[in-house]
């Protein structure tokens, strides 16, 4: 099963990625460029969460999957362009990705997005791909593409104590196709060879992407036709409501609710013994 990721370029020399099925596709539409360290750090962290080798210091959520990265250039003051992100999504769709995580976030005041990005996302969804994207870290009711686009599984973030981060975006554009999960103190690989904890909706979306990949892999393992979008639908349909306290008195901050993996697995695989929440 192939996971596609639009993010920074991972440092594949990290010991937890040794032997991982990890490949970086060329951004042929962009001029040659060097990547800023923060972008390499971000991509390396994401890669380890998804593809870290079993038995390593950082085992990933879906280590047997093939992971393809496409890495549009970006800077702190010069973010990735939506047209470049659209090209990246097209490349990953053509490469056979079943799930595509689009990490770059594009602000919009109109709840709309660049036409090329919208077309690329719509084409991927029509091809049966599950598209995931972070809701964004803009302190509330900000609209971020592609998370706001129809059919995209938008992911918000809560703290380790279960309370929603104030920065995790929400609003009408996310209604009906977003969920929230852990976005704090999640360890991943760092390009210096060590590990580092990260937080934010980009952290939360990597966890959801990995969980979705694991569930699609289980579909195949059980002899079922892989159906990434059915997995996304199950994750949305089985979310747990958050409390008013967790949502700071605004339940809409939780989007559809909190990720509930045991409930989603039970919905997808009623023949299997139920999972339980870790204590």
N, C-alpha and C positions, 0 to 999 in steps of 0.2 A: 504494500500500500504506500502511496506517495503523498507526502505532505509538502505543500509549497509554502514558502515564507518570503514575504517582502520585508526586508529589514537590513540592518548593517551586515557587513561581511564577517562571518565567524572566523576566529583563529582556530583552524583545524589542528594545530599542533598541541592543543591542550590535551593533557593525559586522559581526561574523561571522554574525549572524542576519538581516541586512537582506535581505528577499525570501524568507526561509525559509517553508515551509508549516507554520507553527507557530501553534497556537491554544490558548487556555486556556478550558476549559469551566467554567461557573459551578457552585459548590458550593451549590446551592439549598437544601440541607437544613441548612446552617450559617448562623448569624447573620453579618452583615457584620463583617469583621475586617481589621486591618492585620497584615502578615506581618513577622516578625522578620528582620533583615538576614541572619542565617546561613541561613535557609530560602530566601530569594531567591538567595543565593550558590549554594546547592546546586542549585536548579532551573536557574539560568543555566548552570552548569557542565555539567549533564546535557544540557540542550538543545543546547549547542554540540557536544558529542561526537556527538550523533545527527544534528543538522540544520545544523551550520555550513556556510556556503555554499562551494562550490568556488571556489578562487582567493582566498579570504579568508585572514586570518591563522590561522584555525582551521577548516580544512575538516572536516566531519563524516563519519561512517561511512556514513550513508544520507541524503544531503542532498536527494534527490528524493522521499523519502517524506513523507507528511503526518504531523505529530506533534501529538497531542492531549494536553494536560496537564490533570489534575484535581488541585487543590491543597488538601487538607484543612489547616486551620490547626493549628499546633503551636508549642510553646515549648520552650526548653531544659529547663524544669522541669515542663512540661505537654505531654507528647508527644501526637501524633495518636491519636485513639481508633480501635480496630479497627472499630467500626460505621461511622465516617466513611470509613475506608479501604474497607470493603465497598461502601458507596454509590458511591465513586469507581470501583471495579472494575466495578460494574453499569453506570454511565454510559458507561464506555469500551467495554464489551462491546456495549451497545446502539448505540454510535456506529460500530461496525464495525471496531474495532481487531483486527488480526491477531496482534499481540504486545502484551502489557501488562507493563510493568515496575512492580512494586509496591515502592517504595523504603522506606517506613516499616517499621520492625522492631519486633515486639511480643514481648517476653520471655514465655516459658512454662516452668514447672517440670514440666508434665505431658505435654509433647510433644503438646499439643492447642492449639486456638485458639478464639476467639470463634465461636459457631455462625453468626452472620450473615456473618462473614468467610469461614468455610469454605464456606458455601452460595454466596457470590458467586464465589469462586475455582473451585469445582466447576462452577458454571454456565458460567463462561468457558471452562473446559477442555472441557466437553461441547459447546460451540459451536465448538470447533476452535482456540481461541486458545492460543498459547504464552505461558505466564505465567513471568516471570523475577523473582527476588528475591535480595537479598544474604543471604549466610549469617550476617552480623552480625559485629561487632567486639568480642567479649566475652571474649577471651583463652582460647579453647579450646572445651571441650565444653559450650557453652550452646545451648539450643534457642530458635530465633527463628521466629515465624510472620510471613509465610506461607511462608518458605523450607522449613520442615519438612513442609509439606502434600503429600500424594501428587499427583504430576503437575506440581508446580512445579519449574522448573529453578533449583536453588539454586546460587549462585556464591560461591566463596571467593576469597581473594586471596593472591598471592605477590609477593615483592619483585622489584625489577629484576634482582637477581642470581640469581633462580630459586628462592630459598628461601621456604618458606611463612612468612607473617607469623604470629607467635605469637598475635596477637589474632583470627585468622580462625577462625570457629567450625567445629566438626565434631561428629560423634557419630552414634549409631545412627539417629536420626531423619532424617539427611541421606542415609543409605545408598541407593545406587542411582539417585539423581536429582540429583546435584550434581557440579560440576566447578570447577576452579580456573584463574584466569588472572591476568594482570598487574594489580596494584592499587597501583602506586607510580609517582610522577613522571609522571603523565598530565596533560597540559595541557588546560585548558578556559577558557571565558570567565568573566570576573569582572564583577559589576555596575558596577564603576568604569570600565569600558571597556577594561580590560587583560586579561591572562591570568594564570592561577594554576595551579600543579601541585597535585594532590590525591592522597590515598592512602586505601585502605580497600576493604572489600567493595562499598561503593556505587560506587566507581570501577570495580571489576572487572565488576559487573553491567551498567553502562552500555556497556562494551565488548562484552559478550556480546549484549546487546539489539541493538546496532548491527550486529554481525556477523550475527546471525540475520535481521535485516531485510534486509541485503544479500543473503543467500542466498535468502530468499523472493522478493525482487525478481528474482533471477536465474532462479528457477523460472518466473516469469511471462514474463521476457524470452525464455526458451527455448521458450515455448508450452506449458509444463506447468501443471497446476492448482496454484495456490499451496497449500502444505501446511506451515503453520508448525510443527506438532507433529512432522512428519517431520524438519524441520530440527533441532529440539531433540533428537530421538532420535539423529540423526546426530552432533551435537556430543558427546552423551554416549557413544555407542558407539565413537568414535574417539579418545578421550582418551589421552594418553601417561602411563604410570606415572611417578611422581616417584621419585627416589632416596631412600634412607634418610637421607642427609645433608640433602637438600633438605627432608625432612619432619621433621627433628630426631629421627630414630629412631622416628617414629610415622607410618607410611604412611597411616593413616586421616585424617590432617590434609589430605591432598590430595583428599579426597572420591573421586570416580571417577577422577580424574587431571587432567592439565593439558590445557587446550584445544589442539587441533591442527587449525587451520583447513584446511591443505592436505588432510589426511586426511578431514575431514568433507566438503570440496568434492568430493573424488574419489569418496566414497561416494554423494553425491547426484547427481553429474553425471559418470558414467564416460565419457561421450562427449567431454568437454572435455580439452584438454591439462592436465597436472597443474600445480598451483601448487607453489611452492617456498618454504621458510622463508627469510626475509631473513637475510642474513649479519650 
